[in-house]
Amino acid sequence: MGWDERAPGVLRLPSGRLVRGRGLRAELDPEEVRPTYGVYLLGHEPPEVPWETRWLKWPDFRLPADKDLARRVLTEVWERAADPAERVEVACRGGRGRTGTALACIAVLDGVPAAEAVEFVRRAYDSRAVETPWQRSYVGRFGD
């Protein structure tokens, strides 16, 4: 019911929860499994899709516009990923900077030390995830 952990972009957290990260610029393959819940990290409202979504205003190469809301939304992603029937994804346009930053923050919620979360996501998701120094700093402070 949930994600196949071998599928592209699926990150297994230390707890065993699965979250998919992806870039929205690449269209979904018609045969690809769809999420049940998606959080879209964009500077503008995302297009409509047939599954439940949440928009987190987050301009490219920047940080979320509302950091308190971001913490609540990313906590919800982490909580929903505990349900094996859920297929939760986070995505931005390219799938690296904002998505990698969000995945690193979710990893912190899952128990990865904040100082190690960026490297965890780079190893397990994308080697170029979390693109800017301020995104790395945001992850480092997320555990506070």
N, C-alpha and C positions, 0 to 999 in steps of 0.2 A: 504494500500500500504506500509506503513512504518512498524516499529516494533510493535508487541503486547507488551505493557508495562508490562504485566504479565509474559512474557516469561523469562526464566532464563538468567541472566546477563544483562538485559535491565535496564539502569539507566535513570530515568526521572530527568532532570535538572529543576531548579526553573522556567525557561522560558517555560517549557513544551517540550523542545526538548528531543528526545530519542536517546541514544547512547548505543550500546551493547558492553560489555566487555566479553572476554572469554579467556580460555586457549587453546592453539593450540594442546596440547598433547592429548586432548579428541577429537576424530573424530566427525564430524557433523553427526547427525542422517539423513538418506536419506530423511525423511519427513520434516526436519527442514527448515525453511525459510532461504534463503541465503542473505548475505548482497549485497548491490549495490556498496559499497565502503568499503575497509578495509585498516587499517593502522597496520602494523606488526612491533612490537618492539622487534627486535632480534639482536644478535651479528653477525649473518650470514644472507645471503639473504634467504627469505622465499620460500617455494615451490610455483609453479604456481597454480593459481585458476582461475575459469572462470568469475570472476568479477574484476572490477577496483581495483587496490591496490597501496599502497605506502609502501616502506620499510624505516623504521627509525632505523638506526644502534644504538642499545641500548643493551649492554651486560648485562647478568643476574646479578641481585643484584647491578647494577651500575646505572649511569645516562646516558642520551643520549650523544653520541660522539660529536654531533654538537648541542649545545643548541639553537643557533639562528634558525637553520633548524627545530628543535623540536618545537619551538614556532610557526613557520610558519605552520607546518604540523598540529599541534593541533588546531590552529586557523581555518585551513581549515576544520577539522573535525567538529568543533563547527558551522561554517558557513553552511556546507552541511547538518548538522542535523536540520537546520531550515526548510528545504524542507520536507514536510510530506511524499513525495513519496520516499525519500532516506532512506535506511537502512544502517547506518554507524556503523562500529565496529572498536574497537581497541583490539589488542590481543598480548600476549606474550606466552611463552611456558606454564607457569602455570596459568596465568590469574589473578595474585594477585599483585606482586610487581611492575613491570613495567606498567602493565595495570592499576592497581589501582592508581599509580602515574600519569599516563596520564589522567585518568578520573578525578582525583582531580584537575589537571591543567585546564582541560576543564571546570570543575565546577567554577573555578576562573574566567575564561573568561565569564562565564554565570552570574557572579555577586556574587557568594559565596565568602565571605571574605577569603583570603588566610589562615588565622589562623584557620579557621573552615572547610576548604575544605577536609582535610583528614578524619575528623570525619563524615562529610556529606557522603563521599564515603563509609566509613566503615558501616554506618547505612543503606544506600540505595543500596549498591552493594555487598560488602563482608567484614565481620568483621575483616578479616586479610589482607585487602588491604593496600598497601604502607608498604613494609616490613622492610626497613632499615632507620636508622636515617638520612642518607644523602638524601634518597628519600623524607622524611618528610621535611627536610630543603629546598630541591629544590622546593617543592610545596609552602612553605612559602615565598620563594623569587620570585616565578613565577608572583605574583601580582605586582611586582615592575616595 
